[in-house]
């Protein structure tokens, strides 16, 4: 039986999700595998911590977006312990399985050269790459030119062999730290950097079906959904954590729509003529 370290971060208000996450993933996620949960939290106590496979790791809450960007610091703080597991898997706090998720649906195949897995982001599956929400500013180490990239993966469920995932954690941490030193934060933070790495080295990754990460607000027909992404606003005040966007007037809304729907064609032509690469 292979061993799996489940990496779970729940600081501040996000602690509310852990109580249901643990029994749900214990029952439905990778049944037959020996799972241990590394729960990074600022709570003095958490549900289920009396269970032998739950390890509460003290972790200080950080303001947004540093809370998500610091995930690799959290993982690497437990590197020596994590090295002893066969697989490392990160899961967002607000995930719940809707049916059994077997290992052959998730884990990479080392015989095929795969060492990591990522999940297609359902809302962007099949979209023209020029409209994918990559980081586009060349200053960032997460940048992907408009003439590059093919798929967009979400950052809430990923993993791989322990060695490969720890190496990925070190690499993405280094890139984000370098960006911060240069005064820039990628548009979707660690997710943007993950997508850049996937675009650079796709052969290392297994691309898992988007049914493994289905937003609650856009559910699939019964039986097609394997893991649901709970709508955070039903449980916590997201605006208080991430802040709220300023209200836009009519002209601002129209300009934003133009930038999203038409300018990418111009930027694609520019990047193609310049023969930009990743």
Secondary structure, DSSP 8 states (H G I E B T S, - for coil): --EEEEEEE--GGGGGGHHHHHHHHHHHBSTTSEEEEEEEES-S--TTTTSTTEEEEE-----TTHHHHTHHHHHHHTHHHHTTSSEEEEE-TTEEESS-B-GGGTS--GGGT--EEEEE-GGGTT--GGGS-----TTSTT---TT-----EEEEEEEEEHHHHHHHHHHHHHHHHHHHHTT---TTHHHHHHHHHHHH-GGGEEEE-GGGSEEGGG--STTS-SEEE--GGGTS-HHHHH-------HHHHHHHHHHHHTHHHHHHHHHHHTT---
